Amino acid sequence: MRQVIFIIYIFLIGNIANAVDIEYWQYSYKARLDAMDKLIDAFEAENPDINVIHTNFPYAQYRTKVAASVAAGEGPDVVQLYYGWLDDYLSAEILQPLSKENFPDHMIESKFFPMVSSMKVNDNYYALPTAVRSLGLFWNKKIFREAGLDPNKPPKTLDELIDYAKKLTKRDKAGNIIQVGLTMGPINQDHNWWREVLVRQFGGVPYNDDNTKVTYTDEAGLKAFQYYADFVLKHKTSVVDFMDKGEIAFKAGRAAMHIDGSFVLSLFNRTRRLEWGVTELPSHNGLKANFSSYWVNGITSKAEGEKRIAAEKFLKFITSDKAMQLWLDEVGELPAKRNVAKQEGNINDPEFGPFIRGLDYAFSTRFYSESAQRKTVVDMLDRIVLLGMSVEESLEIAAKEDQAIIDKAVNDD
C-alpha cells in the first residue's frame, strides 16, 4: 500500500515539476479579477500540467505595460484587450492568430454574437470575448413620480425621450439646470449612441461596408447629430458632462435618465436609496439599433511551443459556456455566446434582459484608434455648444478628422 502511495506521490510531483507556466494579464477591476481567479482555479484543476499566473495593472498603465513587455519577449501569453485596440495591437505585432484547429471559423460564427466578427482580420481571428456589453436607458423612478410620470413606463421612442426629458428637467430661480432630463457625455457612451444607433435610426450608416470611408455626412447623419445636440441647443434639458460624468449625476439623483452600458449595473446596485430601472434603447420610426463593445482575450506573439498550446487551452476554457455564465453572475457582463445569453433566466432578468435583447440588433464600430475617433465626436459637440458653430459645419470637420485617422491606419497597413 505504501508503495502505491509513493508511486502516486512521485507521479504528482513529476507533473508539478513539468508543468507549463503561462501568464494572463488584465487591467485592475476587482469583480473581473475575482471572477478570473475562480476560472483559473477551475482550469488548473482540470489541467494540472498548466499553471496560470494572473497579473493585473491599473487601467492607465495597462496598454503601455503590455506593449513594452511583449516587445521585450516578456509578459503575458494570454492578454486581455479592448476590442477597439485590435488594430493597434496588430500593428505592434503583439498578437498572433488563433489556430483554426481549436477555434474554427464556423464555430465562432455560429455560436458567438455577430459583433465578434470585428476580431477577424485577413481570414484569421485574433481574439475572442468571454463577455460583451450593450447600451440601455436607465431611468430614476423617484424623479419620474415627482414629475407626474408613471415610474414603471420609460420612454419607448426618440420622440418620447424628448418629451420626457423636458418634463424631468429642473432649474433653480436663476434658470440654471440643477437636474438634467437626460445626461449628455460624448466622451463616455454617447459617442457610440450617436454613431451606431442614432445614425442608423435616422436611415444611415456610419461607415461603408469595409469600414474605410466615413458616410455619416449625409442627411441621416446630420439629422441624427441635430437630434442629439438639440437636447442642449433647443430643448435645453441637459448640460454636457453635468457633474463631470453622467453616471455620477444619475447615481446622485441629479439626472432623470442616462444611457450607459451594462457594466454600470453593479455601480447602481451598490448605490443606496437609488430607485432605478433599465430598458432597451428608444426606437425611431420602428427602427431599433444598439451598440456593443467588449473586452477580448488573445494569445501574444511571445507564446511559442508548449506555452502556445497551453495558452490556447486556457483561452478555450475562459470562452466556454460555463465561464460565460460565471462571468455574468460575478461581473455582470453579458455572455458572448447566444445560447448562454438567451437562457430563460438571463434574457428575462429585469436588469440583464434589456441589454441581452439589445445584442440582437447591436453594431460594433471597428475603431482604427478608439480614443482618437471618440475625440472627433467630443470636439464636434464642443464646437457647437461652446463656439456656436452650426451642426452641419461641425459635422463636416469631424468627418474629415475621422477619415484622416482611417486613411492613416489603412495606408500604414
C-alpha positions in Angstrom: 0.0 0.0 0.0 2.8 2.4 0.9 4.5 1.6 -2.4 1.3 2.6 -4.3 1.0 5.8 -2.4 4.7 6.6 -3.0 4.3 6.0 -6.8 1.3 8.3 -6.9 3.2 10.9 -4.9 6.2 10.7 -7.3 3.8 10.9 -10.3 2.1 14.1 -8.9 5.5 15.7 -8.0 6.7 14.9 -11.5 3.7 16.5 -13.1 4.1 19.6 -11.0 7.8 19.8 -11.8 7.0 19.5 -15.6 4.0 21.9 -15.5 3.9 24.7 -18.1 3.7 28.2 -16.7 1.7 30.8 -18.7 0.9 34.4 -17.8 -2.5 36.0 -18.1 -2.8 39.8 -17.9 -5.8 42.1 -17.5 -6.4 45.6 -16.1 -7.3 46.1 -12.4 -11.0 45.8 -11.8 -12.0 43.8 -8.7 -15.0 41.9 -10.0 -13.1 40.9 -13.0 -10.0 39.8 -11.0 -12.1 37.7 -8.6 -14.0 36.1 -11.5 -10.8 35.3 -13.3 -9.2 33.8 -10.2 -12.2 31.4 -10.0 -11.8 30.4 -13.6 -8.1 29.9 -13.2 -8.7 27.6 -10.2 -11.2 25.5 -12.2 -8.9 25.4 -15.2 -5.9 24.3 -13.2 -8.0 21.6 -11.5 -8.8 20.2 -15.0 -5.3 20.8 -16.3 -2.8 20.1 -13.5 0.1 20.3 -16.0 -0.6 24.0 -16.6 0.0 26.9 -14.1 -1.7 30.2 -14.9 0.0 33.3 -13.4 -2.6 36.1 -13.1 -1.2 39.6 -13.3 -3.0 42.9 -13.4 -2.2 46.6 -13.7 -4.1 49.9 -13.2 -6.0 50.8 -16.4 -3.9 53.9 -17.0 -0.7 51.9 -17.2 -2.1 48.8 -18.8 -1.5 49.3 -22.5 2.0 50.7 -22.0 2.9 47.7 -19.8 1.6 45.2 -22.4 3.4 46.8 -25.3 6.7 47.2 -23.6 6.7 43.6 -22.1 5.7 41.8 -25.3 8.3 43.8 -27.4 10.9 42.6 -24.9 9.8 39.0 -25.2 8.4 39.0 -21.7 5.0 39.5 -20.0 1.7 37.8 -20.9 1.0 34.7 -23.0 -2.7 35.4 -22.9 -3.7 39.1 -22.8 -7.0 41.0 -22.3 -7.6 43.9 -24.6 -10.5 46.2 -25.6 -11.8 45.2 -29.0 -11.2 48.7 -30.3 -7.5 48.3 -29.7 -7.1 45.4 -32.1 -5.6 47.3 -35.0 -3.1 48.9 -32.6 -2.1 45.5 -31.2 -1.7 44.0 -34.7 0.4 46.9 -35.8 2.6 46.4 -32.8 2.8 42.7 -33.5 1.5 41.9 -30.0 -1.0 39.2 -31.1 -0.8 36.0 -33.2 -3.8 34.4 -34.9 -5.9 31.8 -33.2 -5.4 28.3 -34.6 -8.2 27.1 -36.9 -8.0 23.7 -35.2 -9.1 24.9 -31.7 -11.1 28.0 -32.9 -12.6 27.1 -36.3 -14.4 29.9 -38.0 -17.7 28.0 -38.3 -17.8 27.5 -34.5 -17.2 31.2 -33.8 -19.6 32.4 -36.4 -22.4 30.1 -35.3 -22.1 30.4 -31.6 -20.9 33.9 -30.8 -22.9 37.1 -31.3 -22.2 38.7 -34.8 -20.2 41.7 -33.5 -17.3 39.3 -32.7 -16.6 39.3 -36.4 -14.6 42.5 -35.7 -11.9 40.2 -34.4 -11.3 38.7 -37.8 -8.7 40.2 -40.0 -7.4 38.8 -43.3 -9.3 35.5 -42.7 -7.9 35.0 -39.2 -9.5 35.5 -35.8 -7.1 37.1 -33.3 -9.1 37.2 -30.1 -12.4 36.2 -28.5 -14.5 37.6 -25.7 -15.8 35.9 -22.6 -18.4 38.7 -22.3 -19.9 41.5 -24.3 -21.7 44.7 -23.4 -24.6 46.7 -24.9 -26.3 50.0 -24.1 -29.5 50.6 -22.2 -31.6 53.5 -21.0 -31.6 53.9 -17.2 -34.3 55.9 -15.5 -34.9 57.2 -12.0 -38.3 56.1 -10.8 -38.4 58.6 -7.9 -37.9 61.5 -10.3 -40.5 60.1 -12.6 -43.1 60.0 -9.8 -42.2 63.6 -8.7 -42.8 64.8 -12.3 -46.2 63.0 -12.5 -44.9 60.3 -14.8 -45.6 56.6 -14.4 -42.4 55.3 -12.7 -42.7 51.9 -14.5 -43.1 53.3 -18.0 -39.9 54.7 -19.5 -39.9 56.3 -23.0 -40.0 53.8 -25.9 -39.3 56.2 -28.8 -36.9 59.0 -29.6 -39.9 61.5 -29.6 -41.0 60.3 -26.2 -37.4 60.6 -25.0 -37.5 64.4 -25.8 -40.9 64.8 -24.2 -39.9 63.0 -21.0 -36.6 64.9 -20.8 -38.5 68.3 -20.9 -40.8 67.2 -18.1 -37.9 65.9 -16.0 -35.6 68.9 -16.1 -35.3 71.2 -13.1 -33.9 74.7 -12.8 -33.1 77.0 -9.9 -34.6 80.5 -9.6 -31.8 81.9 -11.8 -32.7 79.5 -14.6 -29.6 77.2 -14.1 -30.2 73.5 -14.6 -29.9 71.6 -11.3 -31.4 68.3 -12.6 -31.0 67.1 -16.2 -33.7 65.3 -18.0 -31.1 63.2 -19.9 -27.4 63.1 -19.4 -25.0 64.1 -22.2 -21.5 62.9 -22.4 -19.9 62.1 -25.8 -16.6 61.2 -24.0 -18.4 58.3 -22.4 -21.1 56.3 -24.2 -22.9 59.0 -26.1 -20.4 58.9 -29.0 -21.3 55.3 -29.5 -25.1 56.0 -29.1 -24.8 58.7 -31.8 -22.6 56.8 -34.3 -24.0 53.3 -34.2 -27.6 53.9 -33.0 -28.9 57.3 -33.9 -27.3 57.5 -37.4 -28.9 54.1 -38.2 -32.3 55.0 -36.8 -32.4 58.1 -39.0 -31.7 55.9 -42.0 -27.9 56.0 -42.5 -24.8 54.0 -41.7 -21.7 55.5 -40.1 -19.1 53.9 -42.4 -19.1 51.9 -45.7 -19.1 48.1 -45.8 -15.3 47.7 -45.5 -15.1 50.4 -42.9 -12.7 52.6 -44.9 -15.0 55.6 -45.6 -17.0 57.9 -43.4 -20.6 58.0 -44.6 -22.4 59.9 -41.8 -22.2 63.3 -43.5 -25.4 62.5 -45.4 -28.9 63.7 -44.4 -29.3 60.8 -41.9 -26.1 61.7 -40.1 -26.9 65.3 -40.0 -30.4 64.6 -38.6 -29.0 62.2 -36.1 -26.5 64.7 -34.7 -29.0 67.5 -34.8 -31.3 65.4 -32.7 -28.6 64.7 -30.2 -27.3 68.3 -30.0 -30.8 69.7 -29.6 -31.1 68.3 -26.0 -28.7 71.2 -25.2 -29.4 73.7 -28.0 -33.2 73.6 -28.5 -34.8 71.6 -25.7 -32.4 72.8 -23.0 -32.9 69.7 -21.0 -29.2 68.9 -20.4 -25.7 70.2 -19.8 -22.7 68.5 -21.4 -20.8 66.4 -18.8 -23.1 67.6 -16.0 -21.4 66.8 -12.7 -18.4 65.6 -14.7 -19.9 62.2 -15.8 -23.4 61.1 -16.5 -23.2 58.1 -14.3 -22.2 60.3 -11.3 -25.2 62.6 -11.9 -27.5 59.6 -12.2 -26.1 58.0 -9.1 -26.5 61.3 -7.2 -30.2 61.6 -8.2 -29.5 64.6 -10.3 -30.3 63.0 -13.6 -33.6 61.5 -14.6 -32.4 59.4 -17.5 -29.0 58.1 -18.5 -27.7 56.0 -21.4 -24.9 53.7 -20.5 -23.5 50.1 -20.7 -24.4 47.0 -18.8 -21.1 47.4 -16.9 -22.6 50.1 -14.6 -25.3 47.8 -13.2 -23.1 46.9 -10.3 -22.4 50.5 -9.5 -26.1 51.5 -9.4 -26.9 48.4 -7.4 -24.4 49.5 -4.7 -26.0 52.9 -4.5 -28.4 53.2 -1.5 -31.7 54.9 -2.0 -31.4 55.0 -5.8 -34.6 53.6 -7.2 -34.0 52.9 -10.9 -34.9 50.8 -13.8 -33.3 50.0 -17.2 -34.9 49.3 -20.6 -33.9 48.9 -24.2 -32.8 52.0 -26.1 -35.7 54.0 -27.6 -36.6 53.2 -31.2 -37.3 55.6 -34.0 -40.0 55.0 -36.7 -39.9 51.3 -35.7 -36.1 51.1 -36.1 -34.1 49.5 -33.3 -30.3 49.7 -33.0 -27.8 49.3 -30.3 -24.0 49.5 -29.8 -22.0 46.6 -28.4 -18.5 46.7 -27.0 -16.4 44.0 -25.4 -13.1 43.0 -24.0 -11.4 40.1 -25.6 -8.6 37.7 -24.8 -5.8 37.0 -27.3 -2.6 35.0 -27.5 0.5 37.1 -27.7 3.4 36.7 -30.2 5.5 35.7 -27.2 3.7 32.4 -26.6 5.5 29.6 -28.5 5.8 25.8 -28.4 4.3 24.3 -25.3 3.3 27.7 -24.0 1.3 28.3 -27.1 -0.5 25.0 -26.7 -1.3 25.8 -23.0 -2.4 29.3 -23.9 -4.9 28.0 -26.4 -6.3 25.5 -23.9 -6.7 28.3 -21.4 -8.4 30.6 -23.9 -10.8 27.9 -24.9 -11.7 27.4 -21.3 -12.3 31.0 -20.5 -14.6 31.4 -23.5 -16.6 28.3 -22.7 -20.3 28.3 -21.8 -19.6 27.7 -18.2 -17.1 30.5 -18.0 -19.5 32.9 -19.6 -22.3 32.2 -17.1 -19.9 32.6 -14.2 -18.8 35.9 -15.7 -22.4 37.1 -15.9 -23.1 36.1 -12.3 -19.9 37.5 -10.9 -19.1 40.6 -13.0 -22.5 41.4 -14.6 -21.2 41.4 -18.2 -23.2 39.6 -20.9 -22.3 36.2 -22.3 -20.7 36.4 -25.7 -22.5 33.3 -27.0 -26.1 33.3 -27.9 -27.1 30.1 -26.3 -25.8 31.2 -22.9 -27.1 34.8 -23.1 -30.6 33.6 -24.1 -31.2 31.1 -21.3 -34.6 32.0 -19.9 -33.2 33.2 -16.5 -30.8 35.5 -18.3 -32.9 37.1 -21.1 -35.9 37.7 -18.8 -33.8 39.1 -16.0 -35.1 42.7 -15.2 -31.5 44.1 -15.3 -29.6 41.9 -17.7 -32.5 41.2 -20.0 -32.8 44.6 -21.8 -29.1 44.5 -22.6 -29.2 40.9 -23.8 -32.2 41.6 -26.0 -30.3 44.6 -27.4 -27.5 42.4 -28.6 -29.7 41.0 -31.5 -29.6 44.4 -33.2 -26.3 45.7 -31.9 -23.4 47.0 -34.0 -19.7 47.3 -33.0 -17.6 50.1 -34.5 -14.3 48.8 -35.9 -12.1 51.5 -34.4 -8.8 52.3 -36.0 -7.9 54.4 -33.0 -10.7 54.3 -30.4 -9.5 57.3 -28.4 -8.8 59.5 -31.4 -12.1 58.6 -33.1 -14.1 59.2 -29.9 -12.4 62.6 -29.6 -13.8 63.7 -33.0 -17.3 63.4 -31.6 -16.4 65.1 -28.4 -14.9 68.1 -30.3 -17.9 68.1 -32.7 -20.3 68.8 -29.9 -17.9 71.3 -28.2 -17.7 73.4 -31.4 -21.5 73.7 -31.4 -22.1 74.3 -27.7 -19.0 76.4 -26.9 -18.3 78.2 -30.2 -21.7 78.4 -31.7 -20.8 76.6 -34.9 -23.5 75.1 -37.0 -24.3 71.4 -36.7 -23.6 70.9 -40.4 -20.2 72.6 -40.4 -19.0 70.9 -37.2 -20.1 67.5 -38.6 -18.1 68.1 -41.7 -15.0 68.9 -39.7 -15.4 65.8 -37.6 -15.9 63.6 -40.6 -12.7 64.9 -42.2 -10.8 64.2 -38.9 -12.3 60.8 -38.6 -11.4 60.0 -42.3 -7.8 61.1 -41.8 -7.5 58.7 -38.9 -8.9 55.8 -41.0 -6.7 56.7 -44.0 -3.5 56.8 -42.0 -4.3 53.4 -40.5 -5.2 51.9 -43.9 -2.1 53.3 -45.6 0.2 52.1 -42.7 -1.1 48.6 -43.3 
